[in-house]
Structure formats: C-alpha cells, structure tokens
Amino acid sequence: MHLGPTIITDRLALRPPREADFEALCAFARSEERTRFLGGPSDANAQWRMLLADIGHWALRGYGFFSIERMGSGEFVGRAGVIFHHHNDEPELAWHLFEGFEGHGYASEAAAAARDWYYAQTGNGPLMSWINVGNVASQAVARRLGATFERAHTTGSGHEGQIWRHAKAIG
C-alpha cells in the first residue's frame, strides 16, 4: 500500500511510516525526558498501536506523520507532519525528535517541508500547533517556522497548552 510521498529537503528525507520504525519508536517512548510533553513513557504494545494509528491516519486522511531520516546516513531522527485526531477541531502541524538529534534545526526543516506539502496537496490552512506550556524548545521551533502565539488552550484531559498559528504560504 502506498501511503504518501517522500519529501527531500537539503538534509532530510521525510517518508511515510513503516514497520521498520518500530524499534526506534519504542526507544523514544521509553524516555521520560523525550515524552514528558506527550503524556510520558509508554511500552512496546502502546507504540505498536501508535505505529498502526500513524499508518491508519495516512490511509484515512491522506496525510500524517512523516518519519524523518538524515540524508546520507539514513538515521531515523524523529517525526513531523500534519495530524487531525477526532478530538481536535482542526489539523495540527506537529513534530518531535529522538534523543541526540535536537539542536541541528531538523525539527524546523522537517516541519516546514511537511507544512508546505500539506498546503500544496490540500489547499487547506492555515495550520495550528498545540504546544505544551513548558515546551520552550517547540515554541522556538514554532517561531522559526513563522508561527505566532494565538491563545492558551486546555485540553479535555486538563493539559495546559498554547495554540500557535502558522501562516499559509501564498502562491
């Protein structure tokens, strides 16, 4: 089954998720530090369901999380893409990097590529990003992407966050 395209940037390849991503996703999910803004660590069974949900999102909506690889090395460095879960009012541009890959601009590069691809494919937008109040690194990525703080937002499960709005590219 063809889920979506592979997008090539200067340093990265963004591709749809695949089963080979499972072990790296499990390692990410075990990290208290990496998952502190995503609900905390989870086990392999939860990550298997997450991988299946990611693949299903592509099949259902025609877009979703891309797996991010470094060009040349093929290292799996994280995920970025547009997701639209049943509990959200609108699609969200989201990203996260695996341990050791932060601080290189990969999140900004990948999220910009995913955002621009989404706009070109759907004509929809502008997108939002929901960012946890304490996640200053993701707030910095949003700023680098040209997003602006729109408002505070508390989820139905009580997580305090912020909605950041991304401008839709013209032409």
Rosetta blueprint (number, residue, H / E / L):
1 M L
2 H L
3 L L
4 G L
5 P L
6 T L
7 I E
8 I E
9 T L
10 D L
11 R L
12 L E
13 A E
14 L E
15 R E
16 P L
17 P L
18 R L
19 E H
20 A H
21 D H
22 F H
23 E H
24 A H
25 L H
26 C H
27 A H
28 F H
29 A H
30 R H
31 S L
32 E H
33 E H
34 R H
35 T H
36 R L
37 F L
38 L L
39 G L
40 G L
41 P L
42 S L
43 D L
44 A H
45 N H
46 A H
47 Q H
48 W H
49 R H
50 M H
51 L H
52 L H
53 A H
54 D H
55 I H
56 G H
57 H H
58 W H
59 A H
60 L H
61 R H
62 G L
63 Y L
64 G L
65 F E
66 F E
67 S E
68 I E
69 E E
70 R E
71 M L
72 G L
73 S L
74 G L
75 E L
76 F E
77 V E
78 G E
79 R E
80 A E
81 G E
82 V E
83 I E
84 F L
85 H L
86 H L
87 H L
88 N L
89 D L
90 E L
91 P L
92 E E
93 L E
94 A E
95 W E
96 H E
97 L E
98 F L
99 E L
100 G L
101 F L
102 E L
103 G L
104 H L
105 G L
106 Y H
107 A H
108 S H
109 E H
110 A H
111 A H
112 A H
113 A H
114 A H
115 R H
116 D H
117 W H
118 Y H
119 Y H
120 A H
121 Q H
122 T H
123 G L
124 N L
125 G L
126 P L
127 L L
128 M E
129 S E
130 W E
131 I E
132 N E
133 V L
134 G L
135 N L
136 V H
137 A H
138 S H
139 Q H
140 A H
141 V H
142 A H
143 R H
144 R H
145 L L
146 G L
147 A L
148 T E
149 F E
150 E E
151 R E
152 A E
153 H E
154 T E
155 T L
156 G L
157 S L
158 G L
159 H L
160 E E
161 G E
162 Q E
163 I E
164 W E
165 R E
166 H L
167 A L
168 K L
169 A L
170 I L
171 G L
